[in-house]
């Protein structure tokens, strides 16, 4: 008898290539209970979209988790929760609406589009340092640095602080995104939050004394009918902008390059037709996107496809599964940089549509065009490509690449 598939994100095979499992779950168990992570796994496009929008689900998923912890762990995480509870991604209306309106004004489309020359210059500079004909790690030397430098520049922070900030960000990511039960990850997350919040309190004090033309100053000046952001909200938003402002694009760039390497005809098509870059980026976002899932908590008891979902249970709506649902997409497992329409769910839906989507799209467009325009060929270097140990994010953790002019 064939064993029913189980979603286990700690499984190395699933981490490298989850799509066969997603396809099986879509067909046989679209509302799947994973005993490994004690959560519901949703894989069909319409269901994922419904979970993202439904009033029966709550985005305030950290508070129930925190309140269920033992006293010792709650004490460790108290300093983390102080700031994560203020992040937009964990907020529900009406507080989410208030904060999102203010952040939309800070990250206007006009402001983001105005960064294109600086993004292009940064990408060209990073590629100029790539060793032609010799293997290098595309993730470490380009995919991590480009969006990090862009967001640091936008925030008016020195690029030299990046390694220090990245270490704190990685410590936070262990807590937010990984499925592994690691006691040490709570202490690391606390350390990361403590260091990052102290850093931003100092920066905020400097901006109050000497305002600049940067995102942090704009957040300080942001107002609505209830006034400005309070100190904890400001610190939390700085942490979120820095964390979310580079992680998503880093993963997108890595997965896009892997997709082009695995589909040489599509790479050739894009090289010969660089004007296809906009639709190509949308296809990279769909085909193997940087947002693996969105997490929710069941707010009220209800049924979905005959399964009883109880209040308080965790739900992971698998965006990357939905983006390859044959009920929505023709040839879902094919990379097609001319795909149209392409209504992927990578940046979310409704209230929680990703604030940084325009910036991520722009960075990907500029970086991929710069890569293909500068180098006549690219191929995988020696060694394995490893993938992030993460539930909500997806991307290569390393990518050995050889570029030739």
Buried (B, 14 or more C-beta within 10 A) or exposed (E): EEEEBBBBBBEEEBBEEBBEBBBBBBEEBBBBBBEBBEBBBBBBBEBBBBBBBBEBBBBBBBBBBBEEBEEEBBEBBEBBBBBBBBBBBBBBEEBBEBBBEBBEBBBEEEBBEEBEEBBBEBBBEBBEEBEEEEBBBBBEBBBBBBBBBBBBBBBBBEEEEBEEBBBBBEBBBBBBBBBEEEEEBBBBBBBBBBBBBEBBBEBBEBBEEEBEEBBBBBBBEBEEEEEEBEEBBBBBBBBBBBBBBBBBBBBBBBBBBBBBBEBEEBBEBBBEEEEBBEBBBBBBBBBBBBBBBBBBBBBEEBEBEEBEBEEEBBBBBBBBBBBBBBEBBEEBEEBBBEBEEBEBBBBBBEBBEBBBBBBBBBBBBBBBBBBBEBBEEBEBBEEEBBBBBBBBBBBBBBBBBBBEE
